[in-house]
Amino acid sequence: MHRMSEIRTFVLVLLVSITGVSRAPAQPFQLVDAFPGLSFTRPILLTHSGDGTNRLFVAQQNGIIRVFANDSTAAVAGTFLDISQKISSSGGEEGLLGLAFHPAYASNGYFYVNYTAPGPLRTVISRFRVSASNPSLADTAEQKILEIMQPYSNHNGGMIAFGPDGYLYIGTGDGGSGGDPLNNGQTLTTLLGKILRIDISGTTPGAGYLIPSSNPFAGNQNGYRQEIWAYGLRNPWRFSFDRVTGQLWAGDVGQGSREEIDLIEKGKNYGWRIMEGFSCYNPASGCDQTGLTLPLIDYSHSVGISVTGGYVYRGSRRPGLTGAYIYGDYGSRRIWALRMNGAQVLSDSLLLVAADSITAFGEDEAGELYVVAHSFNRVTHIFRFNRSSTAGVLSEPGKPAVFALAQNYPNPFNPHTTIRYTISGTGHEALGTVKVKLSVYDVLGREVAVLLNGPKEPGVYNVQFDGSGLGSGVYWYRLEAGGVVAMKAMVLLK
């Protein structure tokens, strides 16, 4: 009886905290040209130097970093640094891929870049310094910090950023090809397929950095790379730190079917190539998920093809977005706002569809958010959210959600319950039939039942679930419709 009392108390607490996931659209948003007088060539990142000058820096894939005043009337973006002769290529997934300014840049003038270099192909993390006589120009003297050999040309990651702890974090892809043939994501003796964390305040023999003693594999005797902070990643193209909470958010680009958003934490394994999003990848079914950390959300390639991680919004231009993680997709050009309620996903709302392919998001010193995009048929600009008017609209309105998932009833249940969902026929899919899959998972993430898997017309549906063969506990039911995913918890009490 004492044990049952504990379970019932836990269930009551759980039911209070359960919140469904929705991709219903938020209020209308548009993107406006933030700097109409400026244009860029294959921009891949926007950031600031944190030195109080309110300048912005745009890194271009061709090896050039541009600098300009954070002013909508800006007409000149000068060349801050040109390393175009050092990079292996300025196309595909190679070139200048990352830029980060030292937290003490105002006093030491140091900044860091991430680029691919040829002969042999490798990722290079290097330090440069601003000119002593010109704050808008960098010295060309380079100090290489870290080099990582690349077996293939794709999946090079590229993001670098200083965390609130002062350490430099580096995103590395799995090495490329397709399907991670070398299994780098799950191999702790390589730096590929990881988020790295290094201390650039000093050096050790053979390395231009130190290993933070708090790294999860610091001092290990197993040959594991001590630079590793987290692993099991395919291609974490863009990650960022919430400037309020310090949480590390990452968009991990998927293989052939799923894109995902992760909260990166010390020593955790994010599953690639065992899993792609919430789905098994290798093997394709029945994969062992023991010890893996599943993403916050994933979405299918009917919704987008390459996730672009963004930022938790902390600016003032759009107060309605405060605290939401804003991210997008390079291929579909969709931009979403993801909100959390503690450890649970509260909502995942479509904000808009941009006009150009989204390569990155960026922040200025005040926390205002910018959208960095590629255009293949016109001049490329930098965008930001409008305040309230529709002047300068360069987007399409959001679309309604494709479905709604209700809480099962009764809940708790024994052993039968009803799961209700609605297909709207609009949203990510065209009006009409959409493919629907409804599955049940246990707390270890194992699929224990498939309740339906097939096409459905718009309408309201009730599905019966029989838990006779399962033990008491918490289970999750997951609905995927038109490439959109929602999950809710339910409790079986016997």
SULGI-V677613 format. One record per pair of residues at least 6 apart in sequence whose C-alpha atoms are under 6 Angstrom apart, sorted by the first residue. I is the first residue (numbers start at 1). J is the second residue. D is the distance in Angstrom with one decimal. If there is no record, write none. Layout:
# SULGI-V677613
i->I j->J d->D
i->I j->J d->D
This chain:
# SULGI-V677613
i->19 j->346 d->5.9
i->20 j->488 d->5.5
i->21 j->346 d->5.7
i->21 j->347 d->5.0
i->21 j->486 d->5.0
i->22 j->347 d->5.1
i->22 j->348 d->5.6
i->23 j->348 d->4.8
i->23 j->349 d->4.4
i->23 j->401 d->5.6
i->24 j->349 d->5.2
i->24 j->400 d->5.8
i->24 j->401 d->4.4
i->25 j->349 d->5.0
i->25 j->350 d->4.7
i->25 j->398 d->6.0
i->25 j->400 d->5.7
i->26 j->349 d->5.8
i->26 j->351 d->5.8
i->29 j->351 d->6.0
i->30 j->385 d->5.8
i->30 j->386 d->5.8
i->30 j->393 d->5.8
i->30 j->395 d->5.8
i->31 j->383 d->5.9
i->31 j->384 d->5.3
i->31 j->385 d->4.6
i->31 j->386 d->5.8
i->31 j->393 d->5.9
i->31 j->394 d->5.6
i->32 j->383 d->5.4
i->32 j->384 d->5.6
i->32 j->386 d->5.8
i->32 j->392 d->5.1
i->32 j->393 d->5.6
i->33 j->383 d->4.6
i->34 j->72 d->5.8
i->34 j->382 d->5.8
i->34 j->383 d->4.9
i->34 j->384 d->5.7
i->35 j->72 d->4.7
i->37 j->75 d->4.7
i->38 j->75 d->5.8
i->39 j->380 d->5.5
i->39 j->381 d->5.0
i->40 j->380 d->5.5
i->42 j->60 d->5.5
i->42 j->61 d->5.7
i->42 j->374 d->5.9
i->43 j->59 d->5.8
i->43 j->60 d->4.2
i->44 j->59 d->5.9
i->44 j->60 d->5.6
i->44 j->359 d->5.7
i->44 j->360 d->6.0
i->45 j->58 d->5.7
i->45 j->59 d->5.3
i->45 j->360 d->5.7
i->46 j->57 d->5.7
i->46 j->58 d->4.5
i->46 j->362 d->4.8
i->47 j->56 d->5.9
i->47 j->57 d->5.4
i->47 j->362 d->5.6
i->47 j->363 d->5.8
i->48 j->56 d->4.8
i->48 j->57 d->5.8
i->48 j->364 d->5.5
i->49 j->101 d->5.6
i->51 j->106 d->4.8
i->54 j->70 d->6.0
i->55 j->68 d->5.8
i->55 j->69 d->4.7
i->55 j->70 d->5.2
i->56 j->67 d->5.8
i->56 j->68 d->5.6
i->56 j->70 d->5.9
i->57 j->66 d->5.5
i->57 j->67 d->4.6
i->58 j->65 d->5.6
i->58 j->66 d->5.1
i->59 j->65 d->4.4
i->61 j->90 d->5.4
i->61 j->95 d->5.2
i->61 j->96 d->4.7
i->62 j->84 d->5.9
i->62 j->90 d->4.5
i->63 j->82 d->5.8
i->63 j->83 d->4.9
i->63 j->84 d->4.2
i->63 j->96 d->4.9
i->64 j->81 d->5.8
i->64 j->82 d->4.5
i->65 j->79 d->6.0
i->65 j->80 d->5.4
i->65 j->81 d->5.2
i->66 j->77 d->5.7
i->66 j->78 d->5.4
i->66 j->79 d->4.7
i->66 j->80 d->5.4
i->67 j->77 d->5.2
i->67 j->78 d->5.3
i->67 j->80 d->5.8
i->68 j->77 d->4.7
i->80 j->136 d->5.8
i->80 j->137 d->4.5
i->80 j->138 d->5.7
i->81 j->138 d->5.6
i->87 j->95 d->5.3
i->87 j->116 d->5.5
i->87 j->117 d->4.7
i->88 j->116 d->5.6
i->88 j->117 d->4.5
i->88 j->118 d->4.6
i->89 j->95 d->5.0
i->93 j->154 d->5.3
i->94 j->116 d->5.7
i->95 j->115 d->5.5
i->95 j->116 d->5.3
i->96 j->115 d->4.3
i->97 j->114 d->5.5
i->97 j->115 d->5.4
i->97 j->158 d->4.7
i->98 j->113 d->5.3
i->98 j->114 d->4.6
i->98 j->158 d->5.2
i->98 j->159 d->4.9
i->98 j->160 d->5.7
i->99 j->112 d->5.7
i->99 j->113 d->4.5
i->100 j->111 d->5.8
i->100 j->112 d->5.2
i->100 j->161 d->5.4
i->101 j->111 d->4.2
i->102 j->110 d->5.6
i->102 j->111 d->5.4
i->109 j->129 d->5.2
i->109 j->130 d->5.2
i->110 j->128 d->5.8
i->110 j->129 d->4.6
i->111 j->127 d->5.8
i->111 j->128 d->5.5
i->112 j->126 d->5.5
i->112 j->127 d->4.5
i->113 j->125 d->5.7
i->113 j->126 d->5.5
i->114 j->124 d->5.7
i->114 j->125 d->4.7
i->114 j->158 d->6.0
i->115 j->123 d->5.8
i->115 j->124 d->5.4
i->116 j->122 d->5.5
i->116 j->123 d->4.5
i->116 j->124 d->6.0
i->121 j->150 d->5.6
i->122 j->148 d->5.4
i->122 j->149 d->4.3
i->122 j->150 d->4.9
i->123 j->147 d->5.5
i->123 j->148 d->5.0
i->124 j->146 d->5.9
i->124 j->147 d->4.6
i->125 j->145 d->5.4
i->125 j->146 d->5.1
i->126 j->143 d->5.5
i->126 j->144 d->4.2
i->126 j->145 d->5.1
i->127 j->142 d->5.9
i->127 j->143 d->5.1
i->128 j->142 d->5.4
i->129 j->138 d->5.8
i->129 j->139 d->5.7
i->130 j->138 d->4.0
i->130 j->139 d->5.6
i->131 j->137 d->5.7
i->131 j->138 d->4.9
i->131 j->139 d->5.1
i->145 j->208 d->4.5
i->150 j->175 d->5.7
i->151 j->175 d->5.8
i->152 j->175 d->5.9
i->152 j->176 d->5.1
i->152 j->177 d->6.0
i->154 j->176 d->4.7
i->155 j->173 d->4.6
i->155 j->175 d->5.7
i->155 j->176 d->4.7
i->155 j->235 d->5.5
i->156 j->172 d->5.8
i->156 j->173 d->4.7
i->157 j->171 d->5.3
i->157 j->172 d->4.4
i->157 j->173 d->4.5
i->157 j->235 d->5.3
i->157 j->236 d->5.5
i->157 j->237 d->4.7
i->158 j->171 d->5.9
i->159 j->170 d->6.0
i->159 j->171 d->5.2
i->159 j->238 d->5.5
i->160 j->169 d->5.5
i->160 j->170 d->4.6
i->161 j->168 d->5.8
i->161 j->169 d->5.4
i->162 j->168 d->4.5
i->162 j->169 d->6.0
i->167 j->198 d->5.7
i->167 j->199 d->5.1
i->168 j->197 d->5.6
i->168 j->198 d->5.4
i->169 j->196 d->5.4
i->169 j->197 d->4.5
i->170 j->195 d->5.6
i->170 j->196 d->4.9
i->171 j->195 d->4.7
i->171 j->236 d->5.8
i->172 j->192 d->5.4
i->172 j->193 d->5.4
i->172 j->194 d->5.3
i->173 j->192 d->5.7
i->173 j->193 d->4.6
i->173 j->234 d->5.5
i->173 j->235 d->4.1
i->174 j->184 d->5.5
i->174 j->185 d->5.6
i->174 j->192 d->4.8
i->174 j->193 d->3.8
i->174 j->234 d->5.2
i->175 j->192 d->6.0
i->184 j->192 d->5.8
i->184 j->193 d->5.9
i->185 j->193 d->4.3
i->185 j->232 d->4.4
i->185 j->233 d->5.6
i->185 j->272 d->5.8
i->186 j->232 d->5.3
i->188 j->224 d->5.0
i->189 j->223 d->6.0
i->189 j->224 d->4.5
i->189 j->225 d->5.3
i->193 j->233 d->4.8
i->193 j->234 d->5.5
i->194 j->230 d->5.8
i->194 j->231 d->4.3
i->194 j->233 d->5.7
i->195 j->229 d->5.5
i->195 j->230 d->5.2
i->196 j->227 d->5.3
i->196 j->228 d->4.5
i->196 j->229 d->5.1
i->197 j->227 d->5.5
i->197 j->229 d->5.7
i->198 j->211 d->5.5
i->199 j->209 d->5.6
i->199 j->210 d->4.8
i->199 j->211 d->5.9
i->199 j->212 d->5.9
i->200 j->209 d->4.7
i->202 j->209 d->5.4
i->202 j->210 d->5.9
i->203 j->209 d->4.3
i->203 j->210 d->5.4
i->216 j->267 d->5.3
i->217 j->226 d->5.0
i->218 j->226 d->4.8
i->229 j->266 d->5.5
i->229 j->267 d->5.5
i->230 j->266 d->5.9
i->230 j->267 d->4.8
i->230 j->268 d->5.2
i->231 j->269 d->5.0
i->232 j->269 d->5.1
i->232 j->270 d->4.6
i->232 j->271 d->4.8
i->232 j->272 d->4.6
i->233 j->272 d->5.4
i->234 j->272 d->6.0
i->235 j->252 d->5.4
i->235 j->253 d->5.3
i->236 j->251 d->5.7
i->236 j->252 d->4.3
i->238 j->251 d->6.0
i->238 j->309 d->4.8
i->239 j->249 d->5.5
i->239 j->250 d->4.1
i->239 j->309 d->5.6
i->240 j->248 d->5.7
i->240 j->249 d->5.4
i->240 j->311 d->5.9
i->241 j->247 d->5.4
i->241 j->248 d->4.6
i->242 j->312 d->5.6
i->248 j->263 d->5.8
i->248 j->264 d->5.3
i->249 j->262 d->5.9
i->249 j->263 d->4.7
i->250 j->261 d->5.8
i->250 j->262 d->5.2
i->250 j->309 d->5.5
i->251 j->260 d->6.0
i->251 j->261 d->4.6
i->251 j->307 d->5.9
i->251 j->308 d->5.8
i->251 j->309 d->4.1
i->252 j->260 d->5.5
i->253 j->259 d->5.5
i->253 j->306 d->5.5
i->253 j->307 d->5.4
i->257 j->300 d->5.5
i->257 j->301 d->5.3
i->258 j->276 d->6.0
i->258 j->277 d->5.5
i->258 j->299 d->5.5
i->258 j->300 d->4.7
i->259 j->298 d->5.3
i->259 j->299 d->5.4
i->259 j->307 d->5.9
i->260 j->277 d->5.5
i->260 j->297 d->5.8
i->260 j->298 d->4.2
i->261 j->295 d->5.7
i->261 j->296 d->5.8
i->261 j->297 d->5.7
i->262 j->295 d->4.8
i->262 j->296 d->5.6
i->269 j->292 d->5.2
i->269 j->293 d->5.8
i->270 j->292 d->5.7
i->270 j->293 d->4.9
i->271 j->292 d->5.5
i->274 j->281 d->5.4
i->274 j->282 d->4.8
i->275 j->281 d->4.7
i->277 j->298 d->5.5
i->280 j->287 d->5.7
i->299 j->484 d->5.8
i->300 j->483 d->4.8
i->302 j->483 d->5.5
i->303 j->483 d->5.9
i->304 j->329 d->5.8
i->304 j->331 d->5.7
i->304 j->332 d->4.8
i->305 j->331 d->5.4
i->306 j->329 d->5.4
i->306 j->330 d->5.4
i->307 j->329 d->4.4
i->308 j->328 d->5.1
i->308 j->329 d->5.3
i->309 j->327 d->5.1
i->310 j->326 d->5.4
i->310 j->327 d->4.4
i->310 j->361 d->5.2
i->311 j->325 d->5.4
i->311 j->326 d->5.5
i->312 j->323 d->5.7
i->312 j->324 d->5.3
i->312 j->325 d->4.0
i->313 j->322 d->5.2
i->313 j->323 d->5.6
i->313 j->324 d->5.7
i->314 j->322 d->5.5
i->314 j->367 d->5.2
i->315 j->367 d->4.4
i->315 j->368 d->4.4
i->324 j->337 d->5.6
i->324 j->338 d->5.5
i->324 j->339 d->4.9
i->325 j->337 d->5.5
i->325 j->338 d->5.0
i->326 j->336 d->5.7
i->326 j->337 d->4.6
i->327 j->335 d->5.7
i->327 j->336 d->5.6
i->328 j->334 d->5.4
i->328 j->335 d->4.1
i->330 j->357 d->4.8
i->330 j->358 d->4.5
i->330 j->359 d->5.9
i->331 j->357 d->6.0
i->333 j->353 d->5.4
i->333 j->354 d->5.2
i->333 j->357 d->5.4
i->333 j->358 d->5.9
i->334 j->352 d->5.9
i->334 j->353 d->4.3
i->335 j->351 d->5.6
i->335 j->352 d->5.6
i->336 j->349 d->5.3
i->336 j->350 d->4.4
i->336 j->351 d->5.2
i->337 j->348 d->5.7
i->337 j->349 d->5.2
i->338 j->347 d->5.8
i->338 j->348 d->4.4
i->339 j->346 d->5.4
i->339 j->347 d->5.3
i->340 j->346 d->4.9
i->351 j->398 d->5.7
i->352 j->397 d->5.4
i->352 j->398 d->4.5
i->353 j->395 d->5.6
i->353 j->396 d->5.2
i->354 j->395 d->4.6
i->355 j->394 d->5.7
i->355 j->395 d->5.3
i->356 j->373 d->5.7
i->356 j->374 d->5.8
i->356 j->375 d->5.4
i->357 j->373 d->5.3
i->357 j->374 d->5.2
i->358 j->373 d->4.4
i->359 j->372 d->5.7
i->359 j->373 d->5.2
i->360 j->372 d->5.0
i->361 j->370 d->5.5
i->361 j->371 d->4.6
i->361 j->372 d->5.6
i->362 j->369 d->5.7
i->362 j->370 d->5.0
i->363 j->369 d->4.8
i->370 j->383 d->5.6
i->370 j->384 d->4.6
i->371 j->382 d->6.0
i->371 j->383 d->5.0
i->371 j->384 d->5.8
i->372 j->382 d->5.3
i->374 j->380 d->5.9
i->399 j->427 d->4.9
i->400 j->427 d->4.7
i->401 j->427 d->5.0
i->402 j->424 d->5.3
i->402 j->426 d->5.3
i->402 j->427 d->4.7
i->403 j->422 d->5.3
i->403 j->423 d->4.5
i->403 j->424 d->5.4
i->404 j->421 d->5.6
i->404 j->422 d->5.1
i->405 j->421 d->4.5
i->406 j->420 d->5.5
i->406 j->421 d->5.8
i->408 j->418 d->5.4
i->408 j->419 d->4.6
i->409 j->417 d->5.6
i->409 j->418 d->5.3
i->410 j->417 d->5.7
i->412 j->491 d->4.7
i->412 j->492 d->5.6
i->413 j->492 d->5.2
i->414 j->492 d->5.9
i->414 j->493 d->5.8
i->414 j->494 d->5.9
i->415 j->466 d->5.7
i->415 j->467 d->4.8
i->415 j->468 d->5.3
i->416 j->465 d->5.6
i->416 j->466 d->4.7
i->417 j->464 d->5.9
i->417 j->465 d->5.4
i->418 j->463 d->5.6
i->418 j->464 d->4.7
i->419 j->462 d->5.6
i->419 j->463 d->5.1
i->420 j->461 d->5.7
i->420 j->462 d->4.5
i->421 j->460 d->6.0
i->421 j->461 d->5.4
i->422 j->459 d->5.7
i->422 j->460 d->4.4
i->423 j->458 d->4.6
i->423 j->459 d->5.2
i->424 j->458 d->5.3
i->425 j->431 d->4.6
i->425 j->432 d->5.3
i->425 j->458 d->4.9
i->429 j->482 d->5.7
i->432 j->457 d->6.0
i->433 j->456 d->5.3
i->433 j->457 d->4.5
i->434 j->455 d->5.4
i->434 j->456 d->5.5
i->434 j->482 d->5.5
i->435 j->454 d->5.3
i->435 j->455 d->4.2
i->435 j->481 d->5.7
i->435 j->482 d->5.9
i->436 j->453 d->5.6
i->436 j->454 d->5.4
i->436 j->455 d->5.8
i->436 j->480 d->5.6
i->436 j->481 d->4.5
i->437 j->452 d->5.4
i->437 j->453 d->4.2
i->437 j->479 d->5.7
i->437 j->480 d->5.2
i->438 j->451 d->5.4
i->438 j->452 d->5.3
i->438 j->478 d->5.7
i->438 j->479 d->4.5
i->439 j->449 d->5.6
i->439 j->450 d->4.3
i->439 j->451 d->5.7
i->439 j->477 d->5.6
i->439 j->478 d->5.3
i->440 j->447 d->5.8
i->440 j->448 d->5.7
i->440 j->449 d->5.1
i->440 j->476 d->5.6
i->440 j->477 d->4.3
i->441 j->447 d->4.4
i->441 j->448 d->5.4
i->441 j->475 d->5.7
i->441 j->476 d->5.1
i->442 j->475 d->4.7
i->472 j->492 d->5.0
i->472 j->493 d->4.9
i->472 j->494 d->5.7
i->473 j->491 d->5.8
i->473 j->492 d->5.4
i->474 j->490 d->5.8
i->474 j->491 d->4.6
i->475 j->489 d->5.7
i->475 j->490 d->5.4
i->476 j->488 d->5.5
i->476 j->489 d->4.4
i->477 j->487 d->5.6
i->477 j->488 d->5.6
i->478 j->486 d->5.8
i->478 j->487 d->4.4
i->479 j->485 d->5.7
i->479 j->486 d->5.4
